[in-house]
Amino acid sequence: MSNKRAEKAAIQILKEHNIDTLPIPINELAFKRGLAVKSYDLGENVSGVLVINNGTGFIGYNPSESEVRRRFTVAHELGHYELHKNYANSLFVDKQFKVEFRNEVSSTGEMTDEREANAFAASILMPEKILLDEIKNHHIDLGDDNNIQELAKLFNVSVSAMTFRLINLKLLNQF
């Protein structure tokens, strides 16, 4: 349910700003949505932060991380802003990606918000229609790891982000 909401929001934003070229200019898009985006020393295990104050927002990303990770972080924080900005004056701090198992935090909605922001980031950086067009127009065999690496380069995302996106779109089988 929340992934569909995230996907729909990402598609709408791309349409509003007439963005259909690769790689998606995520920092420029965040700026167009009213957010400042800046490199900020966030310490060792923090990828990004979104601060919302009186309806305006600021995204800080960790400059020590790879470019593809920074792009995903900015997209993720933009997802929080677009999907969760009704939290008035809020602070979202996103630690480096890790698999979360069900625990006492699971029922708070925090994990749902994080999954939704991740789905938004994947949808906006790797829009389904553009991804399908690239695969079809270039006759890309997804069974070849080199082709997945090339798609990741084209979209300027990590190979793991591309792999998860292809799995979630049911274009690639889980291993």
FINU-865172 format. One record per residue: residue number from 0; residue in one letter; y, x, z of N, C-alpha, C in turn. Coordinates in steps of 0.05 Angstrom, whole numbers. Layout:
residues N
> num, residuo, npy, npx, npz, capy, capx, capz, cpy, cpx, cpz
> NUM, A, Y, X, Z, Y, X, Z, Y, X, Z
...
END
This chain:
residues 175
> num, residuo, npy, npx, npz, capy, capx, capz, cpy, cpx, cpz
> 0, M, -24, 17, 0, 0, 0, 0, 25, 17, 0
> 1, S, 28, 36, 19, 52, 52, 21, 54, 71, -3
> 2, N, 32, 80, -15, 34, 97, -39, 46, 82, -62
> 3, K, 39, 57, -65, 51, 41, -87, 81, 38, -83
> 4, R, 89, 34, -59, 118, 31, -53, 132, 57, -60
> 5, A, 120, 80, -52, 132, 106, -58, 133, 111, -88
> 6, E, 112, 105, -102, 111, 109, -131, 132, 92, -145
> 7, K, 135, 67, -136, 154, 49, -148, 183, 59, -144
> 8, A, 188, 69, -120, 215, 79, -113, 221, 104, -130
> 9, A, 202, 122, -133, 206, 146, -149, 211, 139, -179
> 10, I, 196, 121, -190, 199, 112, -218, 227, 100, -221
> 11, Q, 236, 84, -203, 262, 71, -204, 284, 91, -205
> 12, I, 282, 111, -187, 303, 132, -186, 304, 148, -212
> 13, L, 281, 155, -222, 281, 170, -248, 293, 154, -270
> 14, K, 287, 128, -271, 299, 110, -291, 329, 108, -288
> 15, E, 338, 104, -263, 367, 101, -258, 383, 125, -267
> 16, H, 371, 149, -266, 385, 173, -273, 376, 184, -300
> 17, N, 361, 168, -315, 351, 176, -342, 338, 204, -342
> 18, I, 321, 209, -324, 308, 235, -322, 279, 232, -333
> 19, D, 274, 246, -355, 247, 246, -366, 239, 273, -378
> 20, T, 253, 294, -369, 247, 321, -379, 236, 337, -356
> 21, L, 221, 357, -363, 208, 374, -343, 221, 402, -342
> 22, P, 219, 414, -319, 211, 402, -293, 233, 384, -283
> 23, I, 225, 365, -267, 245, 346, -255, 265, 362, -239
> 24, P, 291, 358, -244, 311, 374, -229, 316, 361, -201
> 25, I, 298, 367, -183, 298, 353, -157, 322, 358, -140
> 26, N, 333, 382, -140, 357, 387, -124, 381, 371, -135
> 27, E, 384, 371, -161, 405, 356, -174, 402, 326, -169
> 28, L, 377, 317, -170, 371, 289, -165, 378, 281, -136
> 29, A, 372, 298, -117, 378, 293, -89, 409, 291, -86
> 30, F, 423, 309, -99, 452, 309, -98, 463, 283, -109
> 31, K, 452, 274, -132, 460, 248, -144, 455, 224, -126
> 32, R, 436, 227, -108, 429, 206, -89, 445, 208, -63
> 33, G, 464, 227, -63, 482, 229, -40, 474, 249, -18
> 34, L, 456, 267, -25, 446, 286, -5, 456, 314, -11
> 35, A, 464, 329, 9, 469, 357, 6, 442, 371, 9
> 36, V, 437, 392, -7, 412, 407, -5, 419, 436, -2
> 37, K, 409, 448, 20, 416, 476, 26, 392, 491, 37
> 38, S, 392, 516, 31, 373, 535, 43, 381, 539, 72
> 39, Y, 362, 539, 90, 368, 541, 118, 345, 554, 133
> 40, D, 351, 574, 149, 330, 588, 164, 319, 568, 185
> 41, L, 295, 558, 179, 283, 537, 196, 261, 549, 215
> 42, G, 258, 575, 214, 237, 586, 230, 211, 587, 215
> 43, E, 191, 596, 229, 166, 602, 216, 150, 578, 206
> 44, N, 144, 559, 220, 126, 538, 210, 139, 512, 202
> 45, V, 165, 513, 195, 179, 489, 187, 187, 492, 157
> 46, S, 179, 473, 141, 185, 473, 113, 212, 461, 106
> 47, G, 218, 439, 120, 243, 425, 113, 252, 407, 135
> 48, V, 277, 398, 132, 289, 380, 151, 307, 361, 136
> 49, L, 308, 336, 145, 327, 316, 135, 342, 305, 158
> 50, V, 368, 307, 157, 385, 296, 178, 401, 273, 165
> 51, I, 399, 249, 177, 414, 226, 168, 434, 219, 190
> 52, N, 459, 218, 183, 480, 212, 202, 500, 192, 189
> 53, N, 501, 168, 200, 519, 148, 189, 514, 143, 160
> 54, G, 489, 142, 151, 482, 136, 124, 484, 159, 104
> 55, T, 493, 182, 112, 493, 205, 94, 472, 225, 104
> 56, G, 463, 241, 85, 441, 258, 92, 445, 287, 83
> 57, F, 429, 304, 95, 429, 333, 89, 400, 341, 89
> 58, I, 391, 355, 68, 364, 367, 67, 367, 397, 70
> 59, G, 352, 408, 89, 350, 437, 92, 322, 445, 85
> 60, Y, 319, 466, 70, 292, 476, 63, 290, 505, 71
> 61, N, 266, 514, 76, 260, 541, 85, 260, 560, 61
> 62, P, 279, 579, 60, 281, 597, 37, 258, 617, 35
> 63, S, 243, 620, 57, 221, 640, 56, 196, 629, 42
> 64, E, 196, 604, 35, 173, 592, 21, 176, 595, -9
> 65, S, 154, 592, -23, 154, 594, -53, 172, 572, -65
> 66, E, 180, 577, -90, 197, 557, -103, 183, 530, -106
> 67, V, 157, 530, -113, 143, 505, -116, 141, 490, -89
> 68, R, 138, 505, -68, 137, 492, -41, 164, 481, -34
> 69, R, 186, 496, -40, 213, 486, -34, 219, 461, -50
> 70, R, 210, 460, -75, 215, 436, -92, 201, 412, -80
> 71, F, 176, 416, -71, 161, 394, -59, 174, 385, -33
> 72, T, 184, 404, -17, 197, 398, 8, 222, 381, 3
> 73, V, 238, 389, -17, 263, 374, -23, 255, 346, -32
> 74, A, 234, 344, -49, 225, 317, -58, 214, 300, -35
> 75, H, 200, 313, -17, 189, 300, 7, 212, 289, 24
> 76, E, 232, 305, 29, 255, 297, 46, 271, 275, 32
> 77, L, 274, 277, 5, 286, 256, -10, 271, 230, -7
> 78, G, 244, 232, -6, 227, 209, -1, 233, 196, 26
> 79, H, 236, 212, 47, 243, 201, 73, 270, 187, 71
> 80, Y, 289, 199, 57, 316, 187, 55, 314, 160, 41
> 81, E, 300, 159, 19, 299, 135, 3, 282, 113, 16
> 82, L, 261, 121, 29, 242, 101, 40, 247, 95, 69
> 83, H, 259, 113, 84, 261, 110, 113, 290, 112, 123
> 84, K, 309, 111, 106, 337, 115, 115, 347, 92, 133
> 85, N, 332, 71, 135, 340, 50, 153, 337, 58, 183
> 86, Y, 329, 83, 187, 327, 94, 214, 354, 103, 224
> 87, A, 376, 94, 212, 403, 100, 220, 408, 130, 223
> 88, N, 412, 139, 247, 417, 167, 253, 390, 180, 260
> 89, S, 379, 194, 240, 351, 204, 244, 349, 234, 238
> 90, L, 328, 245, 247, 321, 273, 241, 292, 273, 234
> 91, F, 285, 284, 210, 258, 287, 202, 253, 317, 199
> 92, V, 234, 328, 213, 227, 356, 212, 199, 358, 201
> 93, D, 195, 372, 179, 169, 373, 167, 158, 401, 169
> 94, K, 136, 403, 184, 122, 429, 186, 106, 433, 162
> 95, Q, 97, 458, 158, 81, 464, 135, 57, 445, 134
> 96, F, 49, 439, 109, 27, 420, 105, 2, 428, 119
> 97, K, -10, 409, 132, -36, 413, 144, -50, 386, 145
> 98, V, -76, 387, 145, -91, 362, 146, -90, 351, 174
> 99, E, -82, 326, 177, -81, 313, 203, -105, 295, 207
> 100, F, -117, 298, 230, -139, 280, 237, -128, 257, 254
> 101, R, -142, 235, 255, -132, 213, 271, -130, 221, 300
> 102, N, -107, 216, 312, -102, 222, 340, -82, 203, 351
> 103, E, -70, 210, 374, -51, 192, 387, -26, 187, 370
> 104, V, -20, 206, 352, 4, 203, 335, -2, 183, 312
> 105, S, -27, 180, 305, -34, 164, 282, -23, 135, 284
> 106, S, -23, 123, 307, -15, 95, 309, 15, 92, 311
> 107, T, 30, 114, 313, 59, 112, 316, 74, 105, 290
> 108, G, 60, 108, 267, 73, 104, 242, 84, 129, 230
> 109, E, 86, 150, 247, 96, 176, 237, 79, 187, 214
> 110, M, 53, 186, 217, 35, 196, 196, 38, 179, 171
> 111, T, 41, 153, 174, 45, 135, 151, 71, 143, 136
> 112, D, 92, 148, 151, 117, 157, 139, 113, 184, 124
> 113, E, 98, 202, 136, 93, 228, 123, 77, 225, 97
> 114, R, 56, 208, 99, 40, 204, 74, 57, 191, 53
> 115, E, 74, 172, 61, 91, 158, 42, 111, 178, 29
> 116, A, 122, 196, 45, 141, 216, 34, 126, 235, 16
> 117, N, 101, 242, 22, 86, 259, 5, 79, 245, -22
> 118, A, 72, 220, -20, 67, 204, -45, 92, 202, -62
> 119, F, 115, 198, -49, 140, 197, -64, 145, 224, -78
> 120, A, 142, 246, -63, 146, 273, -74, 128, 278, -99
> 121, A, 103, 271, -96, 84, 275, -119, 92, 257, -142
> 122, S, 100, 233, -137, 108, 214, -158, 133, 222, -172
> 123, I, 152, 233, -158, 178, 240, -171, 176, 267, -185
> 124, L, 160, 286, -174, 157, 312, -187, 137, 312, -210
> 125, M, 118, 294, -208, 97, 292, -229, 94, 262, -237
> 126, P, 114, 251, -250, 113, 223, -257, 88, 216, -273
> 127, E, 75, 195, -266, 50, 188, -279, 52, 186, -309
> 128, K, 73, 172, -319, 76, 169, -348, 79, 195, -362
> 129, I, 97, 212, -352, 101, 238, -364, 76, 256, -363
> 130, L, 62, 255, -340, 38, 270, -337, 16, 261, -357
> 131, L, 13, 235, -359, -7, 224, -379, 1, 231, -407
> 132, D, 27, 230, -414, 36, 237, -441, 30, 267, -446
> 133, E, 35, 284, -427, 29, 313, -431, 0, 317, -436
> 134, I, -17, 304, -420, -46, 307, -423, -55, 297, -450
> 135, K, -45, 274, -458, -54, 262, -484, -43, 278, -508
> 136, N, -17, 283, -507, -4, 296, -530, -14, 324, -535
> 137, H, -22, 338, -515, -32, 366, -517, -62, 368, -515
> 138, H, -76, 345, -515, -105, 344, -513, -116, 363, -491
> 139, I, -105, 359, -468, -112, 376, -445, -138, 368, -433
> 140, D, -156, 387, -431, -182, 382, -418, -179, 389, -388
> 141, L, -180, 368, -371, -176, 372, -343, -200, 385, -329
> 142, G, -221, 389, -343, -244, 403, -332, -240, 433, -332
> 143, D, -219, 442, -344, -213, 471, -346, -191, 477, -326
> 144, D, -198, 494, -306, -178, 501, -285, -153, 514, -297
> 145, N, -156, 528, -318, -132, 541, -331, -112, 519, -341
> 146, N, -123, 497, -350, -105, 475, -359, -90, 463, -336
> 147, I, -103, 460, -313, -90, 449, -290, -68, 468, -281
> 148, Q, -73, 494, -282, -53, 514, -275, -29, 512, -294
> 149, E, -34, 508, -320, -13, 506, -340, 4, 480, -335
> 150, L, -10, 458, -328, 5, 434, -321, 22, 438, -297
> 151, A, 12, 452, -277, 27, 458, -252, 52, 474, -259
> 152, K, 49, 494, -277, 72, 510, -285, 93, 493, -300
> 153, L, 83, 476, -318, 101, 458, -333, 118, 440, -315
> 154, F, 105, 429, -294, 119, 411, -276, 132, 426, -253
> 155, N, 127, 452, -251, 138, 470, -230, 130, 460, -203
> 156, V, 104, 456, -200, 92, 449, -174, 68, 467, -169
> 157, S, 57, 467, -146, 34, 483, -140, 9, 472, -153
> 158, V, -11, 489, -157, -36, 480, -168, -49, 459, -150
> 159, S, -47, 463, -124, -59, 443, -105, -44, 417, -107
> 160, A, -18, 417, -110, -3, 391, -113, -11, 377, -138
> 161, M, -14, 392, -160, -22, 380, -186, -51, 370, -183
> 162, T, -68, 385, -170, -96, 376, -167, -97, 350, -151
> 163, F, -83, 348, -129, -83, 324, -113, -71, 300, -129
> 164, R, -50, 306, -145, -39, 284, -161, -59, 274, -181
> 165, L, -73, 292, -194, -93, 284, -214, -116, 268, -201
> 166, I, -124, 277, -177, -145, 262, -162, -134, 234, -155
> 167, N, -110, 233, -144, -99, 207, -136, -95, 188, -159
> 168, L, -90, 199, -183, -87, 182, -207, -114, 176, -219
> 169, K, -136, 186, -207, -163, 182, -216, -168, 195, -243
> 170, L, -154, 217, -248, -157, 232, -273, -176, 255, -270
> 171, L, -181, 261, -244, -198, 284, -237, -216, 275, -214
> 172, N, -241, 283, -215, -259, 276, -194, -255, 294, -170
> 173, Q, -258, 282, -146, -257, 298, -122, -281, 316, -121
> 174, F, -278, 340, -109, -299, 359, -108, -315, 356, -83
END
